Each structure stands twice: as C-alpha cells, then as structure tokens.
Amino acid sequence: MPSKLMDVLGEKKWWDVAVEGTESRAELLSKRNELKSAFKTHDPQESSVRKLMAETYPIQRETINDGTNVKVLKEEWPFLFEAAHLFDHASRLLGFSVQNKLAQELSKKEPGINNFLDTKGMKMGEGSVQLICGIVRYFKENPDHLFCKNEDSADAELSLPCTPCILIRGDHLFEIAVDQEVVNDHITSPIVALSYAFCLFYVCNIEYPKEMSLTLEFMQR
C-alpha cells in the first residue's frame, strides 16, 4: 500500500473490514457463489450484481488482505475486475471516486502542467497518457512501470512489471495487468485506464514501484 496512506492502529490496518451485522459468513459466501455463477452466464443483471458486490464487500477485503494472488482473486471475485465494480470498491475503500477525481483534476490542471513541461522541453503531446509520460520524464523515472506500448499479447507476460500497468493496444484500446496477469482487456478510455490502474494500487494493497514512485505520488496528491 502507498506508504503515505498506510496507518496501523495496533494490529488493525485502516483497510481491514470486519464481517459484522446480521448476515453470517455462510450467507456472504453464498452470495459470492451467486456472483461467480452470474459471471459465468455472461448475462448478469447489473443492479443485482452491484447489490451483491456491495453486500459482500467485507469478505472481498478479507480475501485481498489475506494476500491472495491475483489469479485466484480473479477466480473468486471476477466482477471485482470489471471497471464499474472496481471503482465502486475503491470509492467505498477510500471515501471518494478515483475516476471522477482524476478526471476533474486533469481537466483543471492539464493545461498548466503541459505549459510547465513545455518550458522544460518535456511536453510529450496532447492527452492524459502523454501528460503522465511528460511528468515521468520530468522526474527522470521509467514509464515502462506504468505503460507498456504495442506489446504482442503472446510476449506481454515476459516484460510486464508485477505492479499495476496499462498495456496500450491502440488509440482507444487498453488492457490492465497486475502481478503480470491481464485482469481487464476491454477498456476504451485513457482516463478509465489510468483510474483503473490507480485504483488497483489501493484495492490490492500494492506499494508504488520505486521506478515510478515520484510520478504516482504526484498524481496521488
């Protein structure tokens, strides 16, 4: 987890969630199985899925905090890696919408940041991905730890970092990987891709890679 947001109170961390209330663990596990079955049918009711995902949030956190690897986590909670449900989970965890906040801040600050980068000869072009690449260049960091461009799917696993990263397949197609596992291959917006990758750091309790820590801390702030 990013160190600036890590807070330990005794043995309980801020992202821990206890299973409480009238529902038993068995009932929550039954709802998890409903979600797994719904995902396999490829025809789930979105409102029902959102309700079940909200109700099973405590055991989602338990599974993540137990250190479950991404491949198993994706099998146990497949909807968690759909953008809408990952954003819902992150919003509940952090108390605000990462996607909305990032879009708002980029809209307000992109022109000023681009002007600054231009004065340093580091402007990379227009658009959110190019803006982040310019910031990476300014901090003299390695963009390959967040962006992987024009990689063939067959070779991607050999060169992907373990931390969340964005595979750029074209102007309007992005894949997201974490732990060298592609977890979403159908994102068509750069803002959604950036928000998704950023959410994964928090949802999965992953520290920023040292090769990109200044850029990611800058984005966080």
C-alpha positions as CSV (number, residue, x, y, z in Angstrom):
1,M,0.0,0.0,0.0
2,P,1.3,3.5,-0.7
3,S,3.2,4.4,2.5
4,K,1.7,7.9,2.8
5,L,-1.8,6.4,3.3
6,M,-0.7,3.5,5.5
7,D,-2.0,3.7,9.1
8,V,-1.6,1.0,11.6
9,L,-3.7,1.0,14.8
10,G,-2.4,-1.8,16.9
11,E,-2.7,-4.8,14.6
12,K,-5.7,-3.4,12.7
13,K,-4.9,-1.6,9.4
14,W,-7.2,1.1,8.0
15,W,-8.2,-1.1,5.0
16,D,-9.3,-4.0,7.2
17,V,-13.1,-4.7,7.3
18,A,-14.7,-6.9,9.9
19,V,-17.7,-9.1,9.0
20,E,-20.4,-7.6,11.1
21,G,-24.2,-7.4,11.2
22,T,-26.9,-10.0,10.9
23,E,-25.6,-11.8,7.9
24,S,-23.5,-14.9,8.7
25,R,-20.2,-15.7,6.9
26,A,-22.0,-18.6,5.2
27,E,-24.6,-16.2,3.8
28,L,-21.9,-13.9,2.4
29,L,-20.1,-16.9,0.9
30,S,-23.3,-18.0,-0.7
31,K,-23.7,-14.5,-2.3
32,R,-20.1,-14.8,-3.5
33,N,-21.0,-18.0,-5.2
34,E,-24.1,-16.3,-6.8
35,L,-21.7,-13.7,-8.2
36,K,-19.4,-16.4,-9.6
37,S,-22.3,-18.2,-11.3
38,A,-23.7,-14.9,-12.7
39,F,-20.3,-14.1,-14.2
40,K,-20.1,-17.5,-16.0
41,T,-23.6,-17.0,-17.6
42,H,-22.4,-13.8,-19.3
43,D,-25.8,-12.3,-18.8
44,P,-25.9,-10.9,-15.3
45,Q,-28.4,-8.3,-14.0
46,E,-26.3,-5.2,-13.4
47,S,-28.4,-4.0,-10.5
48,S,-28.3,-7.4,-8.8
49,V,-24.5,-7.7,-9.2
50,R,-23.9,-4.2,-7.8
51,K,-26.1,-5.1,-4.8
52,L,-24.3,-8.4,-4.2
53,M,-20.9,-6.8,-4.6
54,A,-21.8,-4.1,-2.0
55,E,-23.1,-6.7,0.4
56,T,-20.0,-8.9,0.1
57,Y,-17.5,-6.1,0.4
58,P,-16.2,-7.3,3.8
59,I,-15.2,-10.7,2.6
60,Q,-13.8,-9.2,-0.6
61,R,-11.5,-7.2,1.7
62,E,-10.7,-10.3,3.7
63,T,-9.7,-12.2,0.6
64,I,-7.5,-9.4,-0.6
65,N,-5.9,-8.7,2.8
66,D,-5.0,-12.4,3.2
67,G,-2.5,-11.9,0.4
68,T,-4.5,-14.0,-2.2
69,N,-2.7,-13.8,-5.5
70,V,-4.4,-12.0,-8.4
71,K,-5.1,-15.1,-10.4
72,V,-7.0,-16.7,-7.5
73,L,-8.6,-13.4,-6.6
74,K,-10.0,-13.1,-10.2
75,E,-11.4,-16.6,-9.9
76,E,-13.1,-15.9,-6.6
77,W,-14.3,-12.3,-7.4
78,P,-14.4,-12.0,-11.2
79,F,-16.7,-8.9,-11.1
80,L,-14.2,-7.0,-9.0
81,F,-12.0,-6.6,-12.1
82,E,-14.8,-5.1,-14.2
83,A,-14.2,-1.3,-14.2
84,A,-17.5,-0.3,-12.7
85,H,-17.2,-2.7,-9.7
86,L,-13.5,-1.9,-9.1
87,F,-14.4,1.8,-9.0
88,D,-17.3,1.1,-6.6
89,H,-15.0,-0.9,-4.3
90,A,-12.3,1.8,-4.4
91,S,-14.8,4.5,-3.7
92,R,-16.0,2.6,-0.6
93,L,-12.4,2.0,0.5
94,L,-11.1,5.5,0.0
95,G,-14.3,7.5,0.5
96,F,-14.2,9.2,-2.9
97,S,-14.4,8.4,-6.6
98,V,-10.9,8.0,-8.0
99,Q,-12.2,8.1,-11.6
100,N,-14.2,11.4,-11.1
101,K,-11.5,13.0,-9.0
102,L,-8.7,12.2,-11.5
103,A,-10.9,13.4,-14.5
104,Q,-11.7,16.6,-12.7
105,E,-8.1,17.3,-11.6
106,L,-6.7,16.5,-15.1
107,S,-9.3,18.8,-16.7
108,K,-8.2,21.7,-14.4
109,K,-4.5,21.2,-14.2
110,E,-3.5,19.6,-17.6
111,P,-3.0,23.0,-19.4
112,G,-0.8,24.4,-16.6
113,I,1.3,21.2,-16.3
114,N,1.7,21.0,-20.1
115,N,2.8,24.6,-20.2
116,F,5.4,23.9,-17.5
117,L,6.6,20.8,-19.2
118,D,6.9,22.7,-22.5
119,T,9.2,25.3,-20.8
120,K,11.4,22.3,-19.8
121,G,11.3,20.8,-23.3
122,M,9.5,17.8,-21.9
123,K,6.0,18.1,-23.3
124,M,5.1,14.7,-24.9
125,G,1.9,15.7,-26.7
126,E,-1.8,16.1,-26.0
127,G,-3.9,13.7,-23.9
128,S,-3.8,12.2,-20.4
129,V,-1.3,9.4,-21.2
130,Q,1.1,11.8,-22.8
131,L,0.7,14.2,-19.9
132,I,1.7,11.4,-17.4
133,C,4.6,10.4,-19.7
134,G,5.8,14.1,-19.5
135,I,5.7,14.0,-15.7
136,V,7.6,10.7,-15.7
137,R,10.2,12.3,-17.9
138,Y,10.5,15.3,-15.7
139,F,11.1,13.1,-12.6
140,K,13.6,11.0,-14.6
141,E,11.6,7.9,-13.9
142,N,10.8,4.8,-16.0
143,P,7.4,4.9,-17.8
144,D,7.7,1.2,-18.6
145,H,6.5,0.5,-15.0
146,L,3.1,2.1,-15.8
147,F,2.7,1.9,-19.6
148,C,3.5,-0.9,-22.0
149,K,3.0,0.2,-25.6
150,N,2.4,-2.0,-28.7
151,E,3.3,-5.3,-26.9
152,D,2.1,-8.5,-28.5
153,S,-0.2,-10.4,-26.2
154,A,1.9,-13.5,-26.5
155,D,5.0,-11.7,-25.3
156,A,3.5,-9.3,-22.8
157,E,3.9,-11.6,-19.8
158,L,7.6,-11.7,-20.3
159,S,8.1,-8.0,-19.9
160,L,5.3,-6.8,-17.6
161,P,6.0,-5.4,-14.2
162,C,4.3,-7.0,-11.1
163,T,2.7,-3.7,-10.2
164,P,-0.4,-2.4,-12.0
165,C,0.3,-1.3,-15.5
166,I,-1.5,-0.3,-18.7
167,L,-1.0,-2.1,-22.0
168,I,-1.7,0.4,-24.8
169,R,-3.1,-1.6,-27.8
170,G,-4.1,1.4,-29.8
171,D,-5.6,4.9,-29.5
172,H,-8.8,3.5,-28.0
173,L,-8.0,0.1,-26.5
174,F,-6.2,-0.6,-23.2
175,E,-5.6,-3.6,-21.2
176,I,-4.7,-3.6,-17.5
177,A,-2.4,-6.0,-15.8
178,V,-1.3,-6.6,-12.3
179,D,1.1,-9.3,-10.9
180,Q,1.8,-10.0,-14.6
181,E,-1.8,-11.1,-15.1
182,V,-4.1,-9.2,-17.5
183,V,-7.2,-8.6,-15.5
184,N,-9.2,-6.4,-17.9
185,D,-8.8,-6.3,-21.7
186,H,-11.7,-4.1,-22.8
187,I,-11.1,-0.5,-21.6
188,T,-11.6,2.1,-24.4
189,S,-10.8,5.3,-22.5
190,P,-7.4,6.5,-21.3
191,I,-8.9,8.2,-18.2
192,V,-10.7,5.0,-17.3
193,A,-7.4,3.0,-17.9
194,L,-5.5,5.4,-15.6
195,S,-8.2,5.4,-13.0
196,Y,-8.4,1.6,-13.1
197,A,-4.6,1.2,-12.7
198,F,-4.5,3.7,-9.8
199,C,-7.4,2.0,-8.0
200,L,-5.6,-1.3,-8.2
201,F,-2.7,0.0,-6.1
202,Y,-5.2,0.8,-3.3
203,V,-7.7,-2.0,-3.7
204,C,-4.9,-4.7,-3.8
205,N,-2.7,-3.1,-1.1
206,I,0.2,-2.6,-3.5
207,E,3.1,-0.2,-2.9
208,Y,4.2,2.1,-5.7
209,P,7.2,0.8,-7.6
210,K,10.3,2.8,-6.8
211,E,10.9,3.4,-10.5
212,M,7.6,5.4,-10.7
213,S,7.1,6.5,-7.1
214,L,7.5,10.2,-7.6
215,T,5.1,10.3,-10.5
216,L,2.5,8.3,-8.7
217,E,2.9,10.3,-5.5
218,F,2.4,13.4,-7.6
219,M,-0.8,12.0,-9.1
220,Q,-2.0,11.0,-5.7
221,R,-1.5,14.5,-4.3
